[in-house]
Amino acid sequence: MTETVSSDKVVISVQNTPLRESVVARKTVVYETLVNPTVIRVASEKLKQQLFTRFGFLKPKLEEIQFVSIDKYYEPYIVVSGMYSIDYYRKCAYTIKVDERVLEVILLEKKFVPERAMDSAIGDGSSIRLEGEERLVHEAKSSFIFDRYGRDAKLEKLPSAPSEKNPKKVIAKFGIEEVAQNVDVDFVRGRLFKRPNEIKRVVNEIFEVSERVVIYTPQFRILYKNVKTGAEKAMEFDGVTSDRMQPSKGRISQGIRIIKSRIKYLTSFR
């Protein structure tokens, strides 16, 4: 290795600073139900035969499919925006090629004695090695919309609608299970908070959550029964647009797997 003759060191008076966090208060929005349940009931009657169709063409008789119940519930979606930034130093080393006739090099009041060695970067010759620290800034920011299972939700799945004037009253009336208080903060932290591995010391580190909204959207679940087989099946409709919700196979188990793989805190959200 290169011999450093002078033992003097450059001192940079930068101390590690604690993480600064800033998290805004969370807002709760409950969409108004814009569709009359009777309209949903009529729409479901036109589709009920499809629930029990087998192989795409074996359909039961309409009179064999009986209405059981219609229930209104609310599906939550979480909107959150955040930013993570870290200003830090890391160790570094630079190998510099010098004339093979050079006996010593003085840089920043330090003396370096070159050594002769084979190096793929500089070729066959003399070199000195400078060791120090580099300062870098890493920043990540993003906005997310996800559902109760921690899955990314597309914006088009979230319809626009007027909101209830007293959301807490609606939540209490329908017994809506509210989203855990810090699940959104933990979610965005898991997505953005990525500390570099090569940190030597930190100058500044910031984590911010600038937007937190939980939107509860009304939906209807209509249950039908095949009186001939005893089988029961349901279909779901959006309470804002009246569109039929497409069923998702393995919805709950898939959601749990995603939650566990992303961030452990989301398990409390089921």
Buried (B, 14 or more C-beta within 10 A) or exposed (E): EBEBEEEEEEEEEBEEEEEEEEBBEBEBBBBEBBBEBEEBBEBBBEEBBEBBEEEEEEBBEEEBBEEEEBEEBBBBBBBBBBBBBBBBBBEEEEEBBBEEEEEEBEEEEBBBBBEEEEEEEBEEBBBBBBEEBEBEEBEEEEEBBBBBBBBEBEEEEBBEBEBBEEBEEBBEEBEBEEBBEBBBBBBBBBBBBEEEEEBBBBBEBBBBBBBBBBBBBBBBBBBBBBEEEEEBBBBBBBBBBBEBBEEEEEEEEEBBEBBEEBBEBBEEBE
